[in-house]
Amino acid sequence: MTGAVAVAEGPRPAPSSSGRASARARSGAAHIYGWLLLLPAAVLLGAFTHFPAVATFIESFYSTPKGARPSRFVGLDNYSAMLEDPIFWKSLENNAIYAAGTIPASIALALLMALWVNGKIRGRGLLRLAYFTPTVLPMIAVANIWLFFYTPDYGLVDQIAKLFGAGAHNWLGSRATALVCLMIVTIWKEAGFFMIFYLAALQQISPVLAEAAAIEGSGRWYFFRRITFPLLMPTTLFVLVNAIINAFRMVDHVVVMTRGGPDNATELLLFYIYEVAFRFWDTAYGATLTIVLLLILAGLALGQFLYFDRRVHYR
Amino acid sequence: MSVSLKRMLGTAIVAGSLAIGAAARAETTLQFYFPVAVGGPITKIIDGMVADFEKANPTIKVKPIYAGSYQDTITKVLTAIKGGDVPQLSVILSTDMYTLIDEDAIVPIDSLLKTDDDKKWLAGFYPGFMENSQTGGKTWGVPFQRSTIVMYWNKDAFKEAGLDPEKPPQTWDELVAYGQKLTKRDDKGNVTQWAIQIPSSGFPYWLFQALTTQNDVRLMNEAGTKTNYDDPKVVEALQFWVDLSRKHKIHPPGITDWGTTPKDFFERKVAIMWTTTGNLTNVRANAKFPFGVAMMPGNKRRGSPTGGGNFYVFKKSTPEQQAASLVFMKWMTSPEQAAKWGIATGYVAVSAAAWETPVMQAYVKEFPPAAVARDQLQYAVAELSTHDNQRVTKALNDGLQAALTGSKTPAAAMKDAQAEADRILKTYR
């Protein structure tokens, strides 16, 4: 706001000679000016984020209109139906496993890769490019490539396994392995993206610190634990927030690779929302599920900021 | 606003609408959505047929729009209806009929018929295909890319196993007996060639319906309001499917993918596969060994569900567009075009007249497998289709996959599926 005021008053003569009334008028004009500057972004946010969220919330209390039967108010019926829906609980459970499996692994891998390509090694540029490639590829293309990797018998994974004498394995067609297979794709896809942030943060750390630590005789692990990692905490928080959002947001590979099967073993919450809203056309129930997803994400984001903010060291 | 200005504006508007009216009379534009569900250059074939149609009917312009899979296509169409920008006609799964009726999206085809010729045209389709196109005494869809499931077998594999390459299994028992010979293992006991593959990803209910029909049981009633998932004969059919991999060990374990099944066949990983006849041209082009096509083996009887897509005409179109849609559908399903389409893809040409065209007869003479699906039609039943179809079908799909992956027994899986289907269909009874 202050920025807007400064801009607004910039070209005018100094206000010292004006009375209080005109000053108030001008400050009012400045407010309007400021609001006008905010307007485009506010309209977009309102129209495409806040209004749909509110509309979804309202719709979750109504029934789905079907041809001749119009939508009517049903109160909490959709929510009680949801609590009795085994697929909803299954998708929630799957999503929890999926998040717990992918987030720490992809962050750890990202940090490891960043430390590796931050060092002075030959072919560093090529290595960075290689690590970042999965991020550049569209998820649908990636999923199709991995679909081939996991194909029983003549897929890449099984061909490698065969070198060690193992038989064919139906990776995506078995309840035990399907979700893990999707998690591996996600980790592979995400780690390169997070690496870029760690790499940028690492380059911001002054080399003086390393030199001083070297003079004091600290080991590499000690230096990482006491200097590098704490300095990377703001980045870690940022990456963590992103990773959690992505764990609930990325379902492209589910669509391509398993469509939630076998027997809902890879049904993630967002994919289930898509199925309910756009395959079954039960839009009201879809809205109900969406509200749950919204609450989960809002809760997680709030918790992260409240909890970690006190522990993160910003410079 | 001055009076003269008003008058001028009024004249302009009238003139403008007159011009538009004249243009509409001269040329009706149709948007036509179509899905692609089998291998081969389908988009090119459709574009070619549409171009030929426009040449023959210069007053109608058709814009064919590729809309993805069957699933994508109905999603796009229903979204378009809710959003206002609707195509005039589309090819959608025949089983989505109830969904489209419940959404009040389509017009009955009977209401478009004007002349005796029109009525004769609608009566000319195979009755097997009309089962999924009619309900409540009305016809809602026009058969176009229709199929049944057929059995493809690798003749070389049969020869290597000491079987007669010209004799496919005729019964379930024969299938198991042949299967034991066709399954090959290496020294360590790992399977290098499975006998049979019945794909179970995506829409396992369709393949399963072949087994239930062969076991002489129907999965749903004709009104689309009740399913029979927990019928003992249905459970028996599922037990047979599960046994193929668990007991007899002649079918790959777990869920086998629909999309890679033809590839597994080409790579000689399976000796027999069950898939749509729509894949026939694809198999003919890509199999590097002699192969055969036959009806699936029977148990209590032979049987297959029909499958594939129908034309639907949408409510939100002008009378001119609906009339033009009829002309287009009649042309696309005329004997010559149906024969051409069937030969190019492997789909079953939808009327007896199409099979009598010289080009089709020449094709069947040169390539007899093309007629298998047609001959199987006499044993075919309507594909599983109910109100709230996607959900009721998902209940069955989940149950099938649970049984095939071993997390539930066939009986328990079908009991759960029936309970879920009953819960959904309650409101339609």
Interface residues (C-beta under 8 A of the other chain):
Chain A: K66 G67 A68 I87 T151 P152 D153 Y154 G165 A166 G167 A168 N170 L172 G173 S174 R175 T258 R259 G261 P262 D263 N264 A265 E275 F278 R279 F280 W281 D282
Chain B: Q71 T75 L78 T79 T99 I101 D102 E103 D104 K188 G189 N190 V191 S200 S201 G202 P252 P253 G254 I255 T256 D257 T260 D264 E267 K269 D388 Q390 R391 K394 N397 D398 G399 Q401 A402 L404 T405 S407
